[in-house]
Amino acid sequence: MIKFNVLYPYSEGMRFDHAYYRDKHMPMVAALLGEACRGYTVDRGLAGGAPGAPPPFAAACSVFADSAEQLQAALAPHAAEIMGDISNYTDAKPVIWISDAVVDRA
């Protein structure tokens, strides 16, 4: 299982509308990807590793797909629309990471 991970680094004073991201952006992404999207998760950063430390990321998502090729083919025609929506919920620059979920006990 492939995971397309998008992480939003936390910085003091940044803007992130978690409700918009959860309720509008991610459902839009899933709909645009169609059957290439096997599911997704949305995370909201709470804290860092040390007591009282801020989270390293304000938010993140993981989109699950059968293969990187399938995911990239589904993303390609919609990349501009998906990227164009980012300004509606954050001023952070996302970090994108594609990984292979080698263990999934969910």
C-alpha positions in Angstrom: 0.0 0.0 0.0 1.4 3.4 -1.0 0.8 6.5 1.1 0.9 10.0 -0.4 1.7 12.1 2.7 1.4 15.9 2.9 2.8 17.5 6.0 2.4 21.2 7.0 5.3 22.4 9.1 4.2 24.3 12.2 5.4 27.9 12.7 4.4 30.5 15.3 1.6 32.7 13.8 0.9 30.5 10.8 -2.7 30.1 9.5 -4.3 26.7 9.2 -8.1 26.2 9.0 -8.5 22.6 10.1 -12.2 22.6 9.5 -11.8 23.6 5.9 -9.0 21.1 5.4 -11.0 18.2 6.9 -14.5 19.1 5.5 -13.7 20.6 2.1 -10.2 20.1 0.9 -9.6 16.4 1.6 -13.1 15.3 0.4 -12.4 17.2 -2.8 -9.0 15.5 -3.2 -10.6 12.1 -2.6 -13.3 12.8 -5.2 -10.9 14.0 -7.8 -8.6 10.9 -7.3 -11.6 8.6 -7.7 -10.8 4.9 -7.3 -7.1 5.6 -7.0 -7.8 6.9 -3.5 -8.3 3.8 -1.3 -8.9 6.1 1.7 -7.2 8.9 3.6 -6.4 10.2 7.1 -6.2 13.7 8.4 -4.1 14.6 11.4 -4.0 17.8 13.5 -0.7 18.5 15.3 -1.0 18.8 19.1 2.5 18.8 20.6 6.2 18.0 20.1 8.1 15.3 21.8 9.1 17.3 24.9 6.6 18.6 27.4 5.3 22.0 26.3 7.0 21.8 22.9 4.9 22.9 19.9 4.1 20.3 17.2 6.6 19.9 14.4 3.6 19.9 12.0 0.3 21.8 12.2 -1.5 19.1 10.2 -0.9 16.2 7.8 -2.8 13.9 5.6 -2.1 10.5 4.1 -3.8 9.3 0.9 -3.7 5.5 0.4 -3.3 4.0 -3.1 -2.4 0.7 -4.6 0.7 2.0 -6.4 2.7 5.2 -6.8 2.1 5.1 -10.6 -1.7 4.8 -10.2 -1.7 7.6 -7.7 0.5 9.9 -9.8 -1.6 9.2 -12.9 -4.8 10.2 -10.9 -3.2 13.3 -9.4 -1.7 14.7 -12.7 -4.8 16.1 -14.3 -6.0 17.7 -11.0 -2.7 19.0 -9.5 -3.4 22.6 -10.4 -6.9 22.5 -8.8 -5.6 20.8 -5.7 -2.6 23.1 -5.2 -4.8 26.1 -6.0 -7.0 25.3 -3.0 -4.1 25.4 -0.5 -4.4 29.2 0.0 -8.0 28.6 1.3 -6.8 26.9 4.4 -3.1 27.7 5.1 -0.2 29.9 4.4 2.3 27.0 5.2 4.3 25.4 2.4 3.5 21.7 2.4 6.1 18.9 2.4 5.2 16.0 0.2 6.4 12.5 0.9 5.4 9.2 -0.9 6.0 6.1 1.2 5.4 2.4 1.2 3.3 1.3 4.2 5.2 -1.9 5.0 3.1 -2.6 8.2 -0.5 -1.6 8.6 -2.3 -2.9 11.7 -5.2 -0.4 11.6 
